[in-house]
Amino acid sequence: MLGTTVAGEAQFGGGRDYGIIGEGAAGLTPQPSIYTWNFGTGAPLSSTPQSITGATVAITGSNLCKSGSTSGWTCGQILDVDTSIQVSGQTVNSIVASTCLLPGDSGGGAVVGANAVGIDSGSDFPTDDCTNPGGTTYESVFFPMLSAAGTNSVLGQQSGHWELAVPVTGTPANITVTPSSGTTIDTYSVMSGTLSGATSNSTVLLYLDGSTTPFARASASSGSWSIPLSGMSVGTHTYSLAAGLGWSPSPTPATGTFVFSANTPPIGVIDSATTGPGTISVLGWAYDPGTTGPIQVGVTLDGTAQAAVTANTVKAGFNASFPGYGDNHGFA
């Protein structure tokens, strides 16, 4: 048993046709791949499953292939996208293709190349035949993963709850940590790497200590990514990395460990200093890695201490660079 249906997440009609199953069986690891049935009607694993590297919108004229438990692996041409189709009396936003679907295929995956494009939904093919006897034209419909028109789609409806997770490229040895994995790091350390097959929506997610909630995420749209390692508790941490398009319930990991130390001294940076008649105005930010609260900043002028200020004003983007500390670490 894979798991149980997530309450309220089985949607059929009203433009939708999808369901979400929560992981429930011990020892299961979700795989970013699709059965190819020996590229026909063989056994599911009679050929190596095809890896999935991302998701894409459907484009008319593209070749769409699908996996289904009745008809196996079939391919055809996309004929229309984002169109409302009646499936078993319910309206479903659909990709229309000449790819064969038969009863029992529903819920299978549809791909364009290595990208997920939709979920098997319905068709008018004869119930036992994918050969188009007599030259008759039949069509199948698929609920889209993404919609360029902003209509119903899997990722459009499930943003913030689920994502198509794909593995981070390479082994843990190919994931660069500065300083290297296994050493003591501080708030200036950054984890970085590359993601092959990245799309404009690709992200990399960092999980700590077995959590299924990401500690941090970074855009990988260019293929390169980096995540500041700050704001975590002192001590040894295990990590795993996954890549996807949003939130992921379970990473496909590249793994390792590092030790985070809070013995880093408070940090202060002057962003600008401007002069006026009899004045010098200093703007910057400061924080102590050992606390999320504001700290006092002392300023000296020609060796003479001036009045201390509290670094508690908004420094835009600070929390994005140092997750968990908030943005109120600016001073003037």
C-alpha positions, -999 to +999 in steps of 0.1 A: +000+000+000+014+034-010-006+054+014-041+069+019-058+096+000-052+131+016-086+144+028-101+169+004-074+164-022-093+141-046-108+164-071-129+153-101-150+179-120-151+216-119-121+216-143-100+192-122-090+156-122-064+146-097-058+131-062-030+133-036-019+102-018+001+106+015+031+084+020+021+056+043+042+025+038+075+021+056+106+018+034+091+035+004+111+062-014+093+082-041+112+080-074+112+108-101+106+084-130+079+068-151+073+031-161+079+026-199+065-010-202+093-019-227+079+009-248+048-011-254+027-035-233+054-054-215+057-056-177+061-023-159+098-029-153+106-048-185+125-016-195+143+009-174+119+036-160+124+070-177+138+097-154+117+129-149+137+161-146+109+186-143+075+197-155+064+216-186+033+232-201+017+213-231+024+228-265+002+219-295+021+196-319+045+182-293+048+144-289+031+132-257+038+097-243+019+082-214+022+052-190-010+033-181-017+001-163-040-012-191-024-001-224+012+004-212+033+029-231+018+048-260+026+080-278+009+106-299+006+142-308-009+170-287-039+184-306-052+211-281-044+225-247-063+241-218-097+231-232-128+220-212-137+184-219-165+162-205-150+131-188-176+107-173-201+136-171-176+160-153-158+190-168-120+187-168-095+212-181-076+191-206-047+185-229-061+167-259-038+142-278-039+113-302-021+092-276-041+061-267-058+057-233-079+028-222-100+021-191-077+015-162-050+039-174-065+068-154-040+083-130-010+074-149+017+099-160+021+117-193+054+132-204+069+153-231+105+141-233+118+140-197+092+165-184+060+156-167+031+172-187-001+157-173-022+129-157-042+103-177-078+113-175-101+098-203-106+090-240-130+078-267-107+049-278-124+015-280-122-002-247-098-029-259-079-014-288-052+011-293-046+004-330-072+029-345-089+002-367-101+014-400-083+047-397-108+061-372-095+091-353-097+088-315-086+113-289-075+111-252-074+138-226-049+145-198-052+168-168-022+192-171+007+196-147+011+233-156-012+257-175+002+285-195-033+301-195-035+299-157-064+275-157-067+243-135-035+222-133-018+199-108+009+224-098-015+254-101-039+238-076-013+222-053+012+251-049+023+250-013+012+214-007+030+192-032+056+193-059+072+171-085+105+163-068+136+154-089+170+144-077+199+168-072+226+160-098+255+139-087+266+122-055+272+140-022+308+144-032+296+166-061+277+189-038+300+216-027+299+229+009+322+258+019+339+249+041+338+212+031+312+188+044+320+174+078+338+204+092+326+231+115+308+259+097+297+294+106+271+319+095+291+328+064+292+292+050+272+285+018+261+252+003+261+253-035+260+230-066+245+225-100+213+209-113+212+194-148+181+198-169+170+228-148+139+248-160+128+283-152+108+269-123+135+246-108+144+250-071+167+231-047+155+223-013+176+217+018+163+194+046+180+190+080+180+161+104+154+140+086+127+167+085+102+166+056+098+204+058+125+223+039+149+243+060+157+265+030+153+266-007+171+283-036+163+290-073+181+267-097+167+282-129+202+288-143+214+253-133+235+267-104+222+272-069+234+283-034+219+282+001+234+302+030+239+280+060+227+302+089+200+303+115+202+267+126+209+253+160+244+247+173+257+211+168+260+184+142+234+183+114+226+158+087+213+172+055+196+160+023+189+179-009+161+176-034+152+196-065+117+204-076+091+231-083+079+241-049+072+222-017+083+186-015+069+160+009+099+137+006+134+145-008+153+124-032+186+131-014+221+139-019+232+137+018+260+147+042+267+162+075+282+194+090+287+210+124+272+244+130+289+267+155+275+298+171+309+309+183+310+334+155+313+369+168+287+396+161+289+409+126+285+445+115+286+460+080+286+496+069+266+499+037+271+536+032+285+568+049+274+602+037+285+636+049+266+669+055+273+701+073+288+690+106+274+654+102+283+619+090+254+595+084+262+558+086+238+531+074+244+494+077+233+462+094+245+440+123+235+408+141+248+382+165+245+346+150+237+334+185+204+353+188+176+364+165+171+396+185+185+430+177+219+440+191+236+473+200+261+489+176+288+512+189+302+538+165+335+556+170+347+588+153+385+594+153+388+570+182+360+586+203+329+566+211+297+580+199+262+571+211+253+534+206+224+525+184+202+495+182+202+475+149+164+470+148+152+487+116+142+468+085+171+456+063+153+444+032+163+409+021+182+401+053+161+371+062+165+358+027+202+358+031+202+346+068+170+325+072+154+325+106+168+359+117+141+382+103+147+415+085+150+439+116+188+442+118+195+475+101+208+506+117+212+543+109 
